[in-house]
Amino acid sequence: MKVHVYSIDGNPVEELELPHQFSEEIREEVISRAVIAEQSRKYQPKGAFKLAGMQTSAEYMGRKENYRSIKNKGISRLPREKFPKGRFGRVRIVPFSAKGRRAHPPNPEKILVEKINNKEYEKALRSAIAATARKDIIEARGHVTKGVKEIPLVVEDKFEEFDKTRNVLTCLRALGLEGDLERGRTTRRITGVRKRRRGGSIRPRSILIVVGKNSKVERASRNLAGVDVRSVNELDVSSLAPGTHAGRLTLWSRRAVEELAKM
């Protein structure tokens, strides 16, 4: 599979043979499993204090003839606070009592990380890369492909030398990506209780820029709304398929494609 390599002005300069990853079979269920496995690594364990609700003098007295027995008192026989001279107070410890323990508190030892086989993850990564070369999948994900020069889109290595955001923006517009950049700027207000959390709005993911190692354009592109930049050695399935949905509109640098072919 051959594609054109475009200059920073949007003109084709040469042809490039794409590596075998772009011809991989697209397995959406494997991609989804890999993304969920990556997301699970970010979960933070949580748990309550193990003695919460238990630090009290309350004790259940089961035998009827024992000292402090609540037999014939006209109240429920439950763990109650112990006071001097055989007196007793309120019910404690049990989950349905005031200041009692929780029935099933969160356990910090709970296994949160969902594991995935190495070969299965590599298969998912190749499938996600192949999905970036399918126009129908990209459009189904919601990206604006009208005016885009070519899919997959490869740009010359001069693009990696940009250290100013305005230069990056000019190049992206020349390559026909302005429509999807505008889509990335739009925000949707969250309704209901959720609007009081996490900023109260949702912003769509726009294009993904994949470059070689130690590229200046990573810093220059970080302030573009919805745009993510990854070096090819740090590429993961979550970047190529946000939210488990494959087919992200991706811009590749020539050096990134060459480094990908060596992997």
Phi, psi and omega in degrees: 000121182249146176224164176276146170260124185260149175281174180290349176267356178093016180253139178290136182243331180196175176251151183222135177277124181283147179290174186294340182299330183284349179256010183289151174293136183271115180244098185294326181290328178287321177298315180299317180296321180292320180294317179296322178296321178292318180295326183292338179289344181267354180292142180256124178299143179222153180190155179273165174299130188296334180260012180298128181082356182254349183276076182208161178276359184298142180210141178273126180253103188276324183286136184289328186268359184286158171298141184073014178294147181258019180297136177061031177260350179078018180228166182292141179271090181227167178300120182235154179299140180263124177248168180299156174062034174079005180280163181222158184245223185277163178287134178226179174074305187296147187300330183272010179259163175293135181062021177277172180286165175277147182293313181224078183290158176298140185253117181294341178275001180298138181280112183261330186282127176265118185279157177217142180295148182299313181294326178293320178293319178297322176298318179296320180295317178294321179295320179293324176294317179296328180292337178287352179257004181252112184295323182294322179289322180296316179292325178295334178282345176111002181285153178266110182257358180294125180092351179291134186300313184197153175232123357289154186256123181239134181241156182291167187290345177299334180299326182289345182272353180294133177238009178237137182295325181295326178291321178296317181296320178297319180293318180296323177292323179294333179273001177087021183261009184296324181298318180284332175294321176295322177297324180289340180278339183284141178240150179243129182286133177280139181262162175077205183294331184298337184292346178270003183237149173051041174090339175078010180215159180241132177243128182290156175279128178265220188284157173249130178253122180248122183231179177281183182290146174054053180262141180291332186292344178298318179285325183288337185259358189289345183260005178277130185296125176080356183264133176243145178237131178226139169282154189295332179281345178256010185292131178230169184291327181296328178288322182280335182222072180299137180068023181072007182259111183285163176099045178279138177293119191233138174250122181253139169275157181300319181295324179296320179294320179294320178290327178294325180294336181275349183278000000 
